[in-house]
Amino acid sequence: MSTRLVLLGPPGAGKGTQAARLAEKLGVPAISTGDIFRANIKGGTELGRRAQEYSSRGALVPDEVTNAMVRDRLAEPDTASGFLLDGYPRNVAQVAELDAILADAGLSLDLAVEITADPEVVAERLLKRAEIEGREDDTEDVIRHRLDVYAEQTAPISDVYAERGLLARVDGIGEVDAVTARLLDAVGAGAR
């Protein structure tokens, strides 16, 4: 059985950690847009050069470049048994593009899993991480802004998947193993 998932959640909710754990348990690749960008930039691809033009000046990489990178990545052989997308789609337009990418391959998404977390807890987590990792640019104002941007742009994706009956929400607060167990339960219940 193949498993095709989208993992959603605000910055600091533990998406990266949980994506790696879930992907390993499910036997599918965890695909993060950050990894795709880095691989294309390092590989010197045309899309990588275009992405670097934007990221090097601190601008967001446009949807058309991101979408093309995701389309290429999802065409790779290791996704035949499924995938877990982390960080894509980031907006409702990208949801439509993901639908088109999958439809072109005769596939559909199985489930979108949203890791939920209280914004205050997430802000505390990110401030602590910034302190530990020496991220001087992760001030409280910057962190709160990132959470606001998530709420405005990315949270509406949850509504789209909820309307389709493809959304599972999982509490992301607690021990890492407990959150992983909740995610696996949600995926097991939501997978076809």
BELLINDA-V370418 format. One record per backbone hydrogen bond with DSSP energy under -0.5 kcal/mol. NH is the residue of the N-H (numbers start at 1). CO is the residue of the C=O. E is the energy in kcal/mol with one decimal. If there is no record, write none. Layout:
NH,CO,E
NH,CO,E
//
This chain:
3,81,-1.5
5,3,-0.6
5,83,-2.6
6,111,-1.8
7,85,-3.1
8,6,-0.5
8,113,-3.2
10,115,-0.6
13,10,-1.9
18,14,-2.6
19,15,-3.1
20,16,-1.8
21,17,-1.8
22,18,-3.1
23,19,-2.6
24,20,-1.9
25,21,-2.2
26,22,-2.6
27,23,-1.4
28,23,-2.0
29,82,-0.6
31,29,-0.6
31,84,-3.3
32,30,-0.6
33,86,-1.4
36,32,-2.2
37,33,-2.9
38,34,-2.6
39,35,-2.7
40,36,-2.4
41,37,-2.7
42,38,-3.0
43,39,-2.2
44,41,-1.0
45,40,-1.9
49,45,-2.5
50,46,-2.2
51,47,-2.7
52,48,-2.5
53,49,-1.8
54,50,-1.1
55,51,-2.8
56,52,-2.6
57,54,-1.1
58,55,-1.7
59,54,-2.4
65,62,-0.8
66,62,-2.2
67,63,-3.8
68,64,-1.6
69,65,-2.2
70,66,-2.5
71,67,-2.7
72,68,-2.3
73,69,-2.5
74,70,-2.8
75,71,-0.7
75,72,-0.7
76,73,-1.5
79,76,-1.8
80,77,-1.9
82,79,-1.8
83,3,-1.9
84,29,-2.2
85,5,-2.7
86,31,-3.0
86,84,-0.5
87,7,-0.9
87,85,-0.5
95,91,-1.2
96,92,-1.6
97,93,-1.7
98,94,-2.7
99,95,-2.4
100,96,-2.0
101,97,-2.7
102,98,-2.7
103,99,-2.8
104,100,-2.5
105,101,-0.9
105,102,-0.7
106,103,-1.6
107,102,-3.2
110,4,-2.3
111,4,-1.4
112,166,-3.6
113,6,-3.0
114,112,-0.5
114,168,-2.9
115,8,-3.0
115,113,-0.6
116,114,-0.7
116,170,-2.9
122,118,-2.5
123,119,-2.6
124,120,-2.2
125,121,-2.5
126,122,-2.8
127,123,-2.3
128,124,-2.5
129,125,-2.7
130,126,-2.5
131,127,-2.0
132,128,-2.6
133,129,-3.0
134,130,-0.7
135,130,-2.5
136,134,-1.4
138,135,-1.2
139,137,-1.6
143,139,-2.7
144,140,-2.7
145,141,-2.1
146,142,-2.4
147,143,-2.1
148,144,-2.2
149,145,-2.8
150,146,-2.3
151,147,-2.4
152,148,-2.4
153,149,-2.9
154,149,-0.6
154,150,-1.8
155,150,-2.2
157,154,-2.0
158,154,-0.6
158,155,-1.3
159,155,-0.9
160,156,-1.6
161,157,-2.3
162,158,-2.7
163,159,-2.4
164,160,-1.1
165,162,-1.4
166,161,-2.9
168,112,-2.5
170,114,-3.0
172,116,-3.3
179,175,-2.3
180,176,-2.4
181,177,-2.4
182,178,-2.1
183,179,-2.5
184,180,-2.7
185,181,-2.2
186,182,-2.3
187,183,-2.7
188,184,-2.6
189,185,-2.3
190,186,-2.0
191,187,-2.2
//
